[in-house]
Amino acid sequence: MTHDDKFPDRHKYLGPSEAAIACGLSPYMTRLELWQEKTLRRARTERSKVMDRGNWMEPLLIDRLEKEHGLTIIDRQVELLDPARPHLRGHTDGIMEKYHYIGSGFPLELPDCGCRGVCEIKAPGSRMAQKFTREGLTPDYIFQ
């Protein structure tokens, strides 16, 4: 699969990972470079090994969350779209049958609200994970 196979019309909207760029919070790309990509004035940035690793690991980590934490992911790779604002879209790694928060590695006990939840997988490398532990998440990572 090439970089744009999953969402071939990605140049027509801003996705969650691009929101930080649009706000000037990303150390990886400037707003001008993003605009050039969206208006097809330059080729999309090539995938990195880190991006490929994250995409490869997503299904494995979702399977592990289901087994270890009793989550049920009812749909994977979902596009979220507001018809009133089609230029803003999101892609989530999964939709959970029942909202269940796992932030510190342990489930947070919440009353059963019958709500569905979003499952978003992040798989940073060991160096980045150590940096996040030491310094906290960076604004561009949180913004997603």
C-alpha positions in Angstrom: 0.0 0.0 0.0 1.3 3.4 -0.9 1.1 6.5 1.2 -2.3 7.7 -0.2 -4.0 4.4 -0.9 -6.0 4.4 2.3 -7.5 7.9 1.9 -6.8 9.0 -1.7 -8.7 12.4 -1.4 -6.7 13.4 1.7 -5.5 16.6 -0.1 -9.1 17.9 0.1 -9.4 18.2 3.8 -7.5 18.6 7.1 -7.0 15.6 9.2 -6.2 15.4 12.9 -2.5 14.9 12.4 -2.4 18.0 10.2 -4.3 20.2 12.7 -1.1 20.9 14.7 0.7 21.9 11.5 -2.2 24.2 10.5 -1.9 25.9 13.9 1.9 26.2 13.7 2.6 23.7 16.4 4.4 21.0 14.4 8.2 20.7 14.3 7.9 18.4 11.3 6.3 20.6 8.7 5.5 24.3 8.2 2.0 25.7 7.4 3.3 26.7 3.9 4.5 23.2 3.2 1.1 21.8 4.3 -0.8 24.3 2.1 1.5 23.3 -0.8 0.6 19.6 -0.3 -3.1 20.3 0.1 -3.2 22.4 -3.1 -1.1 19.8 -4.9 1.8 22.3 -5.5 4.2 19.7 -4.1 4.2 16.0 -3.6 3.1 14.6 -0.3 5.9 14.0 2.2 7.2 10.5 2.0 6.3 8.0 4.7 8.9 7.5 7.3 9.9 4.3 9.0 8.2 5.5 12.2 4.9 6.1 10.4 5.1 2.6 8.7 5.9 1.0 12.1 2.8 2.7 13.7 0.5 1.6 10.9 1.9 -2.0 11.1 1.4 -2.1 14.8 -2.1 -0.6 15.0 -4.0 -3.8 14.4 -1.7 -5.8 16.7 -2.2 -3.3 19.5 -6.0 -3.2 19.0 -6.0 -7.0 19.3 -4.0 -6.8 22.5 -6.3 -4.2 24.0 -9.3 -6.4 23.3 -7.7 -9.4 24.9 -6.0 -7.8 27.9 -8.6 -5.1 28.7 -11.8 -6.7 27.6 -12.5 -4.0 25.0 -14.6 -4.7 22.0 -13.6 -2.8 18.9 -16.7 -2.9 16.6 -15.2 -1.1 13.6 -11.6 -0.3 12.5 -10.2 2.5 10.4 -13.3 4.7 10.5 -13.6 8.1 8.8 -15.5 10.7 10.8 -17.1 13.4 8.7 -19.3 16.3 9.5 -21.3 17.0 6.3 -21.6 20.6 7.2 -17.8 21.0 7.3 -16.4 18.4 4.8 -13.0 20.1 4.9 -12.5 18.8 8.5 -12.4 15.0 8.8 -10.9 12.5 11.1 -9.8 9.0 10.9 -9.8 6.9 14.0 -8.2 3.5 14.5 -11.4 2.0 15.9 -14.8 2.5 17.6 -15.2 0.8 21.0 -18.5 -0.8 21.8 -18.4 0.6 25.3 -16.4 3.6 26.4 -13.4 2.5 28.4 -10.5 4.7 29.3 -7.0 3.2 29.6 -4.6 6.1 30.3 -2.2 4.9 32.9 -2.2 1.3 31.9 -5.1 0.5 34.1 -8.8 0.8 33.2 -10.5 3.8 34.7 -13.7 2.6 36.3 -16.6 4.7 34.9 -20.3 4.2 35.2 -21.7 2.4 32.2 -23.1 5.2 30.1 -23.8 3.0 27.2 -21.6 5.2 25.1 -19.3 4.2 22.3 -15.8 5.4 22.4 -12.9 6.2 20.0 -9.8 4.0 20.0 -6.7 5.8 18.8 -3.4 3.9 18.8 -0.1 5.7 19.1 3.1 3.6 18.8 6.1 5.8 19.4 9.6 4.3 19.3 11.4 3.6 22.6 13.4 6.9 22.4 10.3 9.0 21.9 8.4 7.0 24.5 11.2 7.8 27.0 11.1 11.4 26.1 7.3 11.6 26.6 7.7 9.9 30.0 10.5 12.3 30.9 9.2 15.6 29.5 5.5 15.0 28.7 3.8 14.8 25.4 4.6 17.5 22.8 1.9 19.9 21.7 1.8 18.5 18.2 1.2 15.0 19.5 -1.5 16.1 22.0 -3.3 18.1 19.3 -4.1 14.9 17.4 
